[in-house]
């Protein structure tokens, strides 16, 4: 399954795309502002999962060396 997100400026454009998708027998819907925000937060969390993680012990060791200087 693939997803397409289309941003439009007015309701008539949204209705046009929605009607076209339905005529082509695709599932389509308009997202609420809350759903868009949730989607963006999920995308940010997923991108953070791909970043390397510094173990807590290493971070504490680095901080203790900085503090002792």
Backbone as CSV, one residue per row, in Angstrom:
resi,resn,N_x,N_y,N_z,CA_x,CA_y,CA_z,C_x,C_y,C_z
1,UNK,0.845,-1.167,0.000,0.000,0.000,0.000,0.894,1.234,0.000
2,UNK,0.522,2.237,-0.750,1.220,3.506,-0.805,0.284,4.612,-0.365
3,UNK,0.886,5.689,0.108,0.103,6.817,0.596,0.536,8.075,-0.136
4,UNK,-0.446,8.875,-0.487,-0.193,10.175,-1.102,-0.846,11.231,-0.232
5,UNK,-0.097,12.281,0.057,-0.641,13.400,0.819,-0.674,14.594,-0.109
6,UNK,-1.845,15.202,-0.220,-2.016,16.367,-1.092,-2.529,17.514,-0.231
7,UNK,-1.796,18.617,-0.229,-2.226,19.807,0.504,-2.939,20.745,-0.467
8,UNK,-4.111,21.179,-0.094,-4.882,22.107,-0.927,-5.224,23.344,-0.118
9,UNK,-5.561,24.409,-0.819,-5.843,25.675,-0.154,-7.322,25.904,0.173
10,UNK,-8.200,25.173,-0.510,-9.618,25.405,-0.256,-10.402,24.094,-0.304
11,UNK,-11.614,24.145,0.205,-12.440,22.944,0.300,-12.870,22.415,-1.062
12,UNK,-13.043,23.292,-2.029,-13.477,22.824,-3.347,-12.382,21.992,-4.015
13,UNK,-11.124,22.361,-3.828,-10.022,21.561,-4.369,-9.939,20.213,-3.664
14,UNK,-10.144,20.217,-2.358,-10.130,18.963,-1.605,-11.239,18.046,-2.091
15,UNK,-12.418,18.603,-2.322,-13.545,17.805,-2.798,-13.256,17.237,-4.186
16,UNK,-12.621,18.029,-5.042,-12.272,17.565,-6.380,-11.352,16.345,-6.311
17,UNK,-10.292,16.414,-5.507,-9.376,15.293,-5.374,-10.048,14.087,-4.733
18,UNK,-10.894,14.339,-3.752,-11.608,13.255,-3.083,-12.544,12.544,-4.052
19,UNK,-13.285,13.303,-4.852,-14.189,12.709,-5.842,-13.420,11.912,-6.894
20,UNK,-12.298,12.452,-7.344,-11.483,11.754,-8.339,-10.963,10.429,-7.777
21,UNK,-10.471,10.452,-6.560,-9.965,9.226,-5.936,-11.074,8.179,-5.816
22,UNK,-12.264,8.605,-5.433,-13.372,7.663,-5.300,-13.785,7.093,-6.648
23,UNK,-13.761,7.913,-7.695,-14.095,7.418,-9.031,-13.076,6.401,-9.517
24,UNK,-11.827,6.569,-9.096,-10.768,5.621,-9.461,-10.722,4.426,-8.503
25,UNK,-11.663,4.379,-7.585,-11.815,3.302,-6.598,-10.643,3.204,-5.631
26,UNK,-10.119,4.364,-5.255,-9.102,4.439,-4.211,-9.774,4.867,-2.917
27,UNK,-9.207,4.427,-1.800,-9.689,4.923,-0.515,-9.107,6.313,-0.318
28,UNK,-9.921,7.248,0.062,-9.453,8.620,0.272,-10.251,9.241,1.410
29,UNK,-9.587,10.122,2.118,-10.275,10.848,3.188,-9.526,12.132,3.486
30,UNK,-10.190,13.024,4.137,-9.602,14.294,4.553,-9.182,14.143,6.012
31,UNK,-7.935,14.481,6.302,-7.421,14.372,7.662,-7.783,15.610,8.478
32,UNK,-8.092,15.387,9.741,-8.329,16.507,10.645,-6.986,17.106,11.046
33,UNK,-7.007,18.272,11.643,-5.773,18.900,12.105,-5.075,18.018,13.138
34,UNK,-5.835,17.372,14.006,-5.252,16.484,15.024,-4.566,15.288,14.371
35,UNK,-5.181,14.717,13.343,-4.576,13.581,12.643,-3.281,13.996,11.939
36,UNK,-3.263,15.188,11.360,-2.047,15.682,10.707,-0.936,15.887,11.731
37,UNK,-1.282,16.420,12.901,-0.295,16.634,13.947,0.250,15.300,14.461
38,UNK,-0.644,14.331,14.663,-0.221,13.003,15.113,0.718,12.359,14.100
39,UNK,0.412,12.495,12.830,1.230,11.923,11.765,2.626,12.555,11.772
40,UNK,2.688,13.872,11.943,3.974,14.566,11.969,4.797,14.152,13.187
41,UNK,4.155,14.012,14.343,4.871,13.585,15.545,5.403,12.165,15.384
42,UNK,4.619,11.288,14.793,5.062,9.923,14.551,6.264,9.901,13.612
43,UNK,6.241,10.717,12.578,7.362,10.788,11.644,8.622,11.270,12.352
44,UNK,8.490,12.241,13.254,9.650,12.731,14.004,10.193,11.646,14.929
45,UNK,9.302,10.908,15.598,9.747,9.842,16.497,10.441,8.732,15.720
46,UNK,9.932,8.379,14.555,10.560,7.338,13.747,11.943,7.770,13.274
47,UNK,12.113,9.040,12.939,13.430,9.513,12.505,14.418,9.477,13.669
48,UNK,13.948,9.715,14.883,14.820,9.655,16.067,15.274,8.224,16.336
49,UNK,14.446,7.225,16.007,14.814,5.828,16.227,16.022,5.427,15.387
50,UNK,16.271,6.116,14.297,17.370,5.771,13.403,18.697,6.400,13.836
51,UNK,18.659,7.308,14.803,19.873,7.971,15.281,20.607,7.063,16.258
52,UNK,21.936,7.138,16.271,22.688,6.319,17.239,22.382,6.770,18.671
53,UNK,22.407,5.810,19.572,22.068,6.087,20.969,23.340,6.014,21.812
54,UNK,23.517,6.991,22.679,24.647,7.017,23.594,24.206,6.360,24.899
55,UNK,24.911,5.290,25.316,24.528,4.638,26.579,24.627,5.615,27.756
56,UNK,23.781,5.430,28.747,23.729,6.320,29.908,25.075,6.348,30.624
57,UNK,25.723,5.181,30.765,27.005,5.126,31.463,28.049,5.996,30.763
58,UNK,28.070,5.961,29.453,29.026,6.775,28.700,28.752,8.257,28.893
59,UNK,27.482,8.626,28.874,27.117,10.028,29.062,27.522,10.500,30.450
60,UNK,27.281,9.668,31.477,27.653,10.039,32.847,29.162,10.130,32.994
61,UNK,29.903,9.234,32.331,31.366,9.270,32.377,31.877,10.567,31.756
62,UNK,31.336,10.941,30.629,31.746,12.188,29.959,31.440,13.399,30.838
63,UNK,30.257,13.413,31.433,29.876,14.529,32.294,30.765,14.613,33.536
64,UNK,31.134,13.479,34.092,31.978,13.505,35.293,33.379,14.002,34.967
65,UNK,33.888,13.655,33.767,35.204,14.163,33.344,35.164,15.667,33.118
66,UNK,34.072,16.158,32.577,33.939,17.601,32.339,33.859,18.336,33.677
67,UNK,33.106,17.775,34.621,32.907,18.411,35.925,34.213,18.446,36.711
68,UNK,35.042,17.415,36.581,36.278,17.366,37.362,37.365,18.296,36.833
69,UNK,37.215,18.822,35.654,38.218,19.744,35.083,38.085,21.127,35.608
